[in-house]
Amino acid sequence: MRVIVHGGAGSPPEEPPERQAVLDEAAATGADADTVTDAVCAATRVLESDPRFNAGVGGTVQSDGIIRTDAGLMTDDRAAGAASSMPGVEHAVDVARVVKEETPHVLVSGVHAVDLADAFGVDTEVDLWTERRTEQWEDLDDHPDVTDTRGQLDWLREQFGGSDTVGAVARDGDRVAAATSTGGRWLALAGRVGDVPQIGSGFYCTAAGGASATGAGEDIARVTLARRAVDHLDAGRPADEAADRAIEEFADLTGSTAGVIVMGDDGDAGEAYNSEAMQTAVAGDK
Ligand SMILES: NC(=O)C[C@H](N)C(=O)O
């Protein structure tokens, strides 16, 4: 089992060695799993539980002061599941897996996704707030009036941002899986959903390989970044080149910043980003 993980594209992170150690642990945990789906879920769960990353515990806060999580998961047979806008759900990737394996759908959102999580034994009502997020929220000069949507939007445009999303791609022989999980972007409008749970944008997978994207979610969705990277694998390009080309196309089309990890044939792992930083880790045998 070969696994690559990322901890989000963005500005240089605080505590890079400590973050790298968690990414290494996530990749190694995934590489020990029995199936590619178990691998990407296990790797992602490690990152969702670590407060340094913007996924699960430590996710970003939306404009109404609520942390909501999103995730997507896809395998080489084009089976996919995603879940979005879930308050109190640490392991969003497990809910994406429930959607993929237990429902006829590809995306379930909001309180209904939380109910689905609960029905299949995924923990809900988890406290996702960390010290850092509490301080960031309390340090704001003012807080938006949640009853005034237009006023909130004007206020948000000044504050909006985000990084530290997580993702994993695994290959074992012919089998491939890709997963991405996030708290979204800092102070996005309540209910905003980014690229992460959208097939082809935040995650994508075919028999040729898989990809997990991170960065400015609205721009990633506009160009379906993960799909672009996998299309390059499908065209026979090695993983690093597939990732590079996808990011070049993304930058040309949007002028924005993002990163992508890719796993192609025989556990060929690649990555590219045009943000200032993106930490990754690779583990397991080719
Ligand atoms: N940090 C990120 O990668 C954010 C994520 N792509 C989103 O827009 O929700």
The ligand as an ORCA input file, in Angstrom:
! r2SCAN-3c Opt
* xyz 0 1
  N      -7.815     25.159      2.867
  C      -8.437     24.734      1.856
  O      -7.900     24.006      1.064
  C      -9.841     25.209      1.723
  C     -10.733     24.354      0.898
  N     -10.194     24.095     -0.431
  C     -12.070     25.055      0.762
  O     -12.160     25.966     -0.024
  O     -12.981     24.732      1.469
*
